[in-house]
Amino acid sequence: MESQLLNNVLAIVAMFLLVAVTGGVGYLTLSDWRDRRRQEKENLELRRSSPKRK
């Protein structure tokens, strides 16, 4: 009986950790994508606003 309870607790902890790690990876991926997009927009605006050199 104790062994089954321990297995259930470990399974629940493992599922929680799996969800937490997956959510963390998703968050980091999304924030990296947003940062790259923002940086590309800023670079494009800088290129448009800077005077052309000969």
PDB file of N, CA, C and O in Angstrom:
ATOM      1  N   MET A   1       0.824  -1.199   0.000  1.00  0.00           N
ATOM      2  CA  MET A   1       0.000   0.000   0.000  1.00  0.00           C
ATOM      3  C   MET A   1       0.866   1.260   0.000  1.00  0.00           C
ATOM      4  O   MET A   1       0.607   2.188  -0.767  1.00  0.00           O
ATOM      5  N   GLU A   2       1.897   1.301   0.857  1.00  0.00           N
ATOM      6  CA  GLU A   2       2.769   2.468   0.898  1.00  0.00           C
ATOM      7  C   GLU A   2       3.514   2.650  -0.422  1.00  0.00           C
ATOM      8  O   GLU A   2       3.725   3.774  -0.878  1.00  0.00           O
ATOM      9  N   SER A   3       3.907   1.540  -1.024  1.00  0.00           N
ATOM     10  CA  SER A   3       4.630   1.593  -2.287  1.00  0.00           C
ATOM     11  C   SER A   3       3.749   2.203  -3.375  1.00  0.00           C
ATOM     12  O   SER A   3       4.227   2.991  -4.191  1.00  0.00           O
ATOM     13  N   GLN A   4       2.486   1.849  -3.390  1.00  0.00           N
ATOM     14  CA  GLN A   4       1.564   2.382  -4.396  1.00  0.00           C
ATOM     15  C   GLN A   4       1.355   3.885  -4.171  1.00  0.00           C
ATOM     16  O   GLN A   4       1.294   4.652  -5.132  1.00  0.00           O
ATOM     17  N   LEU A   5       1.247   4.304  -2.913  1.00  0.00           N
ATOM     18  CA  LEU A   5       1.090   5.722  -2.604  1.00  0.00           C
ATOM     19  C   LEU A   5       2.333   6.507  -3.034  1.00  0.00           C
ATOM     20  O   LEU A   5       2.229   7.591  -3.608  1.00  0.00           O
ATOM     21  N   LEU A   6       3.488   5.950  -2.752  1.00  0.00           N
ATOM     22  CA  LEU A   6       4.735   6.606  -3.154  1.00  0.00           C
ATOM     23  C   LEU A   6       4.817   6.733  -4.667  1.00  0.00           C
ATOM     24  O   LEU A   6       5.226   7.771  -5.187  1.00  0.00           O
ATOM     25  N   ASN A   7       4.428   5.672  -5.375  1.00  0.00           N
ATOM     26  CA  ASN A   7       4.435   5.711  -6.844  1.00  0.00           C
ATOM     27  C   ASN A   7       3.479   6.784  -7.363  1.00  0.00           C
ATOM     28  O   ASN A   7       3.803   7.492  -8.316  1.00  0.00           O
ATOM     29  N   ASN A   8       2.315   6.908  -6.749  1.00  0.00           N
ATOM     30  CA  ASN A   8       1.342   7.914  -7.187  1.00  0.00           C
ATOM     31  C   ASN A   8       1.882   9.327  -6.947  1.00  0.00           C
ATOM     32  O   ASN A   8       1.748  10.201  -7.804  1.00  0.00           O
ATOM     33  N   VAL A   9       2.488   9.546  -5.786  1.00  0.00           N
ATOM     34  CA  VAL A   9       3.050  10.861  -5.486  1.00  0.00           C
ATOM     35  C   VAL A   9       4.180  11.191  -6.463  1.00  0.00           C
ATOM     36  O   VAL A   9       4.254  12.310  -6.971  1.00  0.00           O
ATOM     37  N   LEU A  10       5.045  10.235  -6.723  1.00  0.00           N
ATOM     38  CA  LEU A  10       6.149  10.473  -7.669  1.00  0.00           C
ATOM     39  C   LEU A  10       5.632  10.743  -9.077  1.00  0.00           C
ATOM     40  O   LEU A  10       6.184  11.578  -9.793  1.00  0.00           O
ATOM     41  N   ALA A  11       4.578  10.042  -9.475  1.00  0.00           N
ATOM     42  CA  ALA A  11       3.995  10.266 -10.804  1.00  0.00           C
ATOM     43  C   ALA A  11       3.401  11.672 -10.895  1.00  0.00           C
ATOM     44  O   ALA A  11       3.552  12.344 -11.916  1.00  0.00           O
ATOM     45  N   ILE A  12       2.736  12.112  -9.847  1.00  0.00           N
ATOM     46  CA  ILE A  12       2.149  13.454  -9.850  1.00  0.00           C
ATOM     47  C   ILE A  12       3.250  14.511  -9.894  1.00  0.00           C
ATOM     48  O   ILE A  12       3.141  15.490 -10.633  1.00  0.00           O
ATOM     49  N   VAL A  13       4.303  14.319  -9.110  1.00  0.00           N
ATOM     50  CA  VAL A  13       5.428  15.266  -9.110  1.00  0.00           C
ATOM     51  C   VAL A  13       6.093  15.292 -10.485  1.00  0.00           C
ATOM     52  O   VAL A  13       6.451  16.361 -10.981  1.00  0.00           O
ATOM     53  N   ALA A  14       6.259  14.136 -11.095  1.00  0.00           N
ATOM     54  CA  ALA A  14       6.876  14.070 -12.423  1.00  0.00           C
ATOM     55  C   ALA A  14       6.016  14.794 -13.458  1.00  0.00           C
ATOM     56  O   ALA A  14       6.549  15.497 -14.316  1.00  0.00           O
ATOM     57  N   MET A  15       4.715  14.636 -13.391  1.00  0.00           N
ATOM     58  CA  MET A  15       3.815  15.320 -14.335  1.00  0.00           C
ATOM     59  C   MET A  15       3.884  16.835 -14.131  1.00  0.00           C
ATOM     60  O   MET A  15       3.925  17.599 -15.095  1.00  0.00           O
ATOM     61  N   PHE A  16       3.898  17.257 -12.863  1.00  0.00           N
ATOM     62  CA  PHE A  16       3.990  18.685 -12.580  1.00  0.00           C
ATOM     63  C   PHE A  16       5.296  19.259 -13.139  1.00  0.00           C
ATOM     64  O   PHE A  16       5.291  20.317 -13.768  1.00  0.00           O
ATOM     65  N   LEU A  17       6.401  18.569 -12.911  1.00  0.00           N
ATOM     66  CA  LEU A  17       7.691  19.045 -13.418  1.00  0.00           C
ATOM     67  C   LEU A  17       7.715  19.072 -14.943  1.00  0.00           C
ATOM     68  O   LEU A  17       8.283  19.987 -15.539  1.00  0.00           O
ATOM     69  N   LEU A  18       7.106  18.084 -15.568  1.00  0.00           N
ATOM     70  CA  LEU A  18       7.039  18.042 -17.024  1.00  0.00           C
ATOM     71  C   LEU A  18       6.272  19.243 -17.566  1.00  0.00           C
ATOM     72  O   LEU A  18       6.695  19.871 -18.536  1.00  0.00           O
ATOM     73  N   VAL A  19       5.145  19.560 -16.937  1.00  0.00           N
ATOM     74  CA  VAL A  19       4.351  20.717 -17.368  1.00  0.00           C
ATOM     75  C   VAL A  19       5.130  22.009 -17.118  1.00  0.00           C
ATOM     76  O   VAL A  19       5.124  22.905 -17.962  1.00  0.00           O
ATOM     77  N   ALA A  20       5.798  22.111 -15.973  1.00  0.00           N
ATOM     78  CA  ALA A  20       6.550  23.322 -15.644  1.00  0.00           C
ATOM     79  C   ALA A  20       7.700  23.539 -16.627  1.00  0.00           C
ATOM     80  O   ALA A  20       7.899  24.657 -17.102  1.00  0.00           O
ATOM     81  N   VAL A  21       8.447  22.501 -16.934  1.00  0.00           N
ATOM     82  CA  VAL A  21       9.578  22.633 -17.861  1.00  0.00           C
ATOM     83  C   VAL A  21       9.081  22.954 -19.268  1.00  0.00           C
ATOM     84  O   VAL A  21       9.663  23.791 -19.957  1.00  0.00           O
ATOM     85  N   THR A  22       8.008  22.291 -19.694  1.00  0.00           N
ATOM     86  CA  THR A  22       7.452  22.566 -21.018  1.00  0.00           C
ATOM     87  C   THR A  22       6.957  24.004 -21.116  1.00  0.00           C
ATOM     88  O   THR A  22       7.178  24.670 -22.127  1.00  0.00           O
ATOM     89  N   GLY A  23       6.293  24.481 -20.076  1.00  0.00           N
ATOM     90  CA  GLY A  23       5.835  25.869 -20.057  1.00  0.00           C
ATOM     91  C   GLY A  23       7.001  26.844 -20.075  1.00  0.00           C
ATOM     92  O   GLY A  23       6.937  27.873 -20.746  1.00  0.00           O
ATOM     93  N   GLY A  24       8.060  26.533 -19.347  1.00  0.00           N
ATOM     94  CA  GLY A  24       9.234  27.397 -19.331  1.00  0.00           C
ATOM     95  C   GLY A  24       9.904  27.479 -20.688  1.00  0.00           C
ATOM     96  O   GLY A  24      10.298  28.560 -21.126  1.00  0.00           O
ATOM     97  N   VAL A  25      10.033  26.355 -21.349  1.00  0.00           N
ATOM     98  CA  VAL A  25      10.633  26.345 -22.692  1.00  0.00           C
ATOM     99  C   VAL A  25       9.755  27.125 -23.664  1.00  0.00           C
ATOM    100  O   VAL A  25      10.262  27.872 -24.501  1.00  0.00           O
ATOM    101  N   GLY A  26       8.451  26.953 -23.555  1.00  0.00           N
ATOM    102  CA  GLY A  26       7.533  27.708 -24.410  1.00  0.00           C
ATOM    103  C   GLY A  26       7.638  29.206 -24.171  1.00  0.00           C
ATOM    104  O   GLY A  26       7.638  29.991 -25.119  1.00  0.00           O
ATOM    105  N   TYR A  27       7.725  29.600 -22.916  1.00  0.00           N
ATOM    106  CA  TYR A  27       7.854  31.025 -22.581  1.00  0.00           C
ATOM    107  C   TYR A  27       9.151  31.598 -23.130  1.00  0.00           C
ATOM    108  O   TYR A  27       9.146  32.678 -23.721  1.00  0.00           O
ATOM    109  N   LEU A  28      10.259  30.892 -22.944  1.00  0.00           N
ATOM    110  CA  LEU A  28      11.546  31.383 -23.443  1.00  0.00           C
ATOM    111  C   LEU A  28      11.560  31.475 -24.964  1.00  0.00           C
ATOM    112  O   LEU A  28      12.125  32.416 -25.522  1.00  0.00           O
ATOM    113  N   THR A  29      10.945  30.510 -25.635  1.00  0.00           N
ATOM    114  CA  THR A  29      10.871  30.535 -27.094  1.00  0.00           C
ATOM    115  C   THR A  29      10.054  31.727 -27.570  1.00  0.00           C
ATOM    116  O   THR A  29      10.449  32.424 -28.504  1.00  0.00           O
ATOM    117  N   LEU A  30       8.919  31.959 -26.930  1.00  0.00           N
ATOM    118  CA  LEU A  30       8.062  33.079 -27.315  1.00  0.00           C
ATOM    119  C   LEU A  30       8.753  34.412 -27.063  1.00  0.00           C
ATOM    120  O   LEU A  30       8.698  35.302 -27.912  1.00  0.00           O
ATOM    121  N   SER A  31       9.397  34.564 -25.925  1.00  0.00           N
ATOM    122  CA  SER A  31      10.053  35.836 -25.618  1.00  0.00           C
ATOM    123  C   SER A  31      11.245  36.081 -26.553  1.00  0.00           C
ATOM    124  O   SER A  31      11.501  37.222 -26.937  1.00  0.00           O
ATOM    125  N   ASP A  32      11.970  35.027 -26.920  1.00  0.00           N
ATOM    126  CA  ASP A  32      13.074  35.178 -27.868  1.00  0.00           C
ATOM    127  C   ASP A  32      12.550  35.602 -29.236  1.00  0.00           C
ATOM    128  O   ASP A  32      13.147  36.451 -29.897  1.00  0.00           O
ATOM    129  N   TRP A  33      11.437  35.012 -29.659  1.00  0.00           N
ATOM    130  CA  TRP A  33      10.836  35.354 -30.950  1.00  0.00           C
ATOM    131  C   TRP A  33      10.388  36.816 -30.958  1.00  0.00           C
ATOM    132  O   TRP A  33      10.611  37.533 -31.934  1.00  0.00           O
ATOM    133  N   ARG A  34       9.754  37.255 -29.862  1.00  0.00           N
ATOM    134  CA  ARG A  34       9.303  38.650 -29.784  1.00  0.00           C
ATOM    135  C   ARG A  34      10.490  39.609 -29.783  1.00  0.00           C
ATOM    136  O   ARG A  34      10.435  40.656 -30.428  1.00  0.00           O
ATOM    137  N   ASP A  35      11.567  39.265 -29.065  1.00  0.00           N
ATOM    138  CA  ASP A  35      12.754  40.123 -29.032  1.00  0.00           C
ATOM    139  C   ASP A  35      13.397  40.241 -30.404  1.00  0.00           C
ATOM    140  O   ASP A  35      13.796  41.332 -30.814  1.00  0.00           O
ATOM    141  N   ARG A  36      13.500  39.122 -31.118  1.00  0.00           N
ATOM    142  CA  ARG A  36      14.095  39.167 -32.460  1.00  0.00           C
ATOM    143  C   ARG A  36      13.235  40.001 -33.400  1.00  0.00           C
ATOM    144  O   ARG A  36      13.760  40.762 -34.212  1.00  0.00           O
ATOM    145  N   ARG A  37      11.915  39.861 -33.294  1.00  0.00           N
ATOM    146  CA  ARG A  37      11.010  40.628 -34.149  1.00  0.00           C
ATOM    147  C   ARG A  37      11.131  42.122 -33.865  1.00  0.00           C
ATOM    148  O   ARG A  37      11.172  42.927 -34.796  1.00  0.00           O
ATOM    149  N   ARG A  38      11.189  42.501 -32.582  1.00  0.00           N
ATOM    150  CA  ARG A  38      11.335  43.897 -32.197  1.00  0.00           C
ATOM    151  C   ARG A  38      12.666  44.456 -32.691  1.00  0.00           C
ATOM    152  O   ARG A  38      12.734  45.580 -33.191  1.00  0.00           O
ATOM    153  N   GLN A  39      13.720  43.658 -32.546  1.00  0.00           N
ATOM    154  CA  GLN A  39      15.038  44.108 -32.980  1.00  0.00           C
ATOM    155  C   GLN A  39      15.087  44.292 -34.499  1.00  0.00           C
ATOM    156  O   GLN A  39      15.708  45.236 -34.987  1.00  0.00           O
ATOM    157  N   GLU A  40      14.442  43.402 -35.242  1.00  0.00           N
ATOM    158  CA  GLU A  40      14.412  43.545 -36.702  1.00  0.00           C
ATOM    159  C   GLU A  40      13.659  44.810 -37.103  1.00  0.00           C
ATOM    160  O   GLU A  40      14.069  45.506 -38.032  1.00  0.00           O
ATOM    161  N   LYS A  41      12.559  45.113 -36.408  1.00  0.00           N
ATOM    162  CA  LYS A  41      11.816  46.340 -36.707  1.00  0.00           C
ATOM    163  C   LYS A  41      12.656  47.572 -36.426  1.00  0.00           C
ATOM    164  O   LYS A  41      12.663  48.514 -37.219  1.00  0.00           O
ATOM    165  N   GLU A  42      13.372  47.574 -35.294  1.00  0.00           N
ATOM    166  CA  GLU A  42      14.228  48.715 -34.964  1.00  0.00           C
ATOM    167  C   GLU A  42      15.336  48.890 -35.994  1.00  0.00           C
ATOM    168  O   GLU A  42      15.636  50.015 -36.393  1.00  0.00           O
ATOM    169  N   ASN A  43      15.942  47.798 -36.424  1.00  0.00           N
ATOM    170  CA  ASN A  43      17.003  47.884 -37.433  1.00  0.00           C
ATOM    171  C   ASN A  43      16.459  48.409 -38.756  1.00  0.00           C
ATOM    172  O   ASN A  43      17.124  49.192 -39.433  1.00  0.00           O
ATOM    173  N   LEU A  44      15.264  47.986 -39.124  1.00  0.00           N
ATOM    174  CA  LEU A  44      14.657  48.453 -40.358  1.00  0.00           C
ATOM    175  C   LEU A  44      14.368  49.950 -40.282  1.00  0.00           C
ATOM    176  O   LEU A  44      14.603  50.678 -41.246  1.00  0.00           O
ATOM    177  N   GLU A  45      13.855  50.413 -39.128  1.00  0.00           N
ATOM    178  CA  GLU A  45      13.586  51.839 -38.964  1.00  0.00           C
ATOM    179  C   GLU A  45      14.881  52.652 -38.989  1.00  0.00           C
ATOM    180  O   GLU A  45      14.914  53.749 -39.546  1.00  0.00           O
ATOM    181  N   LEU A  46      15.945  52.119 -38.391  1.00  0.00           N
ATOM    182  CA  LEU A  46      17.221  52.826 -38.411  1.00  0.00           C
ATOM    183  C   LEU A  46      17.751  52.950 -39.830  1.00  0.00           C
ATOM    184  O   LEU A  46      18.281  53.995 -40.210  1.00  0.00           O
ATOM    185  N   ARG A  47      17.611  51.888 -40.612  1.00  0.00           N
ATOM    186  CA  ARG A  47      18.091  51.939 -41.999  1.00  0.00           C
ATOM    187  C   ARG A  47      17.284  52.930 -42.814  1.00  0.00           C
ATOM    188  O   ARG A  47      17.832  53.616 -43.676  1.00  0.00           O
ATOM    189  N   ARG A  48      15.979  53.014 -42.550  1.00  0.00           N
ATOM    190  CA  ARG A  48      15.134  53.947 -43.297  1.00  0.00           C
ATOM    191  C   ARG A  48      15.451  55.399 -42.932  1.00  0.00           C
ATOM    192  O   ARG A  48      15.457  56.268 -43.804  1.00  0.00           O
ATOM    193  N   SER A  49      15.713  55.664 -41.661  1.00  0.00           N
ATOM    194  CA  SER A  49      15.890  57.045 -41.208  1.00  0.00           C
ATOM    195  C   SER A  49      17.315  57.565 -41.426  1.00  0.00           C
ATOM    196  O   SER A  49      17.524  58.777 -41.454  1.00  0.00           O
ATOM    197  N   SER A  50      18.291  56.678 -41.579  1.00  0.00           N
ATOM    198  CA  SER A  50      19.652  57.171 -41.750  1.00  0.00           C
ATOM    199  C   SER A  50      19.850  57.673 -43.172  1.00  0.00           C
ATOM    200  O   SER A  50      19.328  57.093 -44.124  1.00  0.00           O
ATOM    201  N   PRO A  51      20.617  58.767 -43.309  1.00  0.00           N
ATOM    202  CA  PRO A  51      20.864  59.317 -44.658  1.00  0.00           C
ATOM    203  C   PRO A  51      21.722  58.339 -45.476  1.00  0.00           C
ATOM    204  O   PRO A  51      22.583  57.634 -44.949  1.00  0.00           O
ATOM    205  N   LYS A  52      21.454  58.331 -46.753  1.00  0.00           N
ATOM    206  CA  LYS A  52      22.212  57.424 -47.613  1.00  0.00           C
ATOM    207  C   LYS A  52      23.591  58.016 -47.888  1.00  0.00           C
ATOM    208  O   LYS A  52      23.727  59.210 -48.156  1.00  0.00           O
ATOM    209  N   ARG A  53      24.591  57.176 -47.820  1.00  0.00           N
ATOM    210  CA  ARG A  53      25.965  57.607 -48.066  1.00  0.00           C
ATOM    211  C   ARG A  53      26.386  57.200 -49.461  1.00  0.00           C
ATOM    212  O   ARG A  53      25.946  56.188 -50.007  1.00  0.00           O
ATOM    213  N   LYS A  54      27.255  58.026 -50.016  1.00  0.00           N
ATOM    214  CA  LYS A  54      27.742  57.696 -51.357  1.00  0.00           C
ATOM    215  C   LYS A  54      29.126  57.108 -51.294  1.00  0.00           C
ATOM    216  O   LYS A  54      29.700  56.768 -52.329  1.00  0.00           O
TER     217      LYS A  54
END
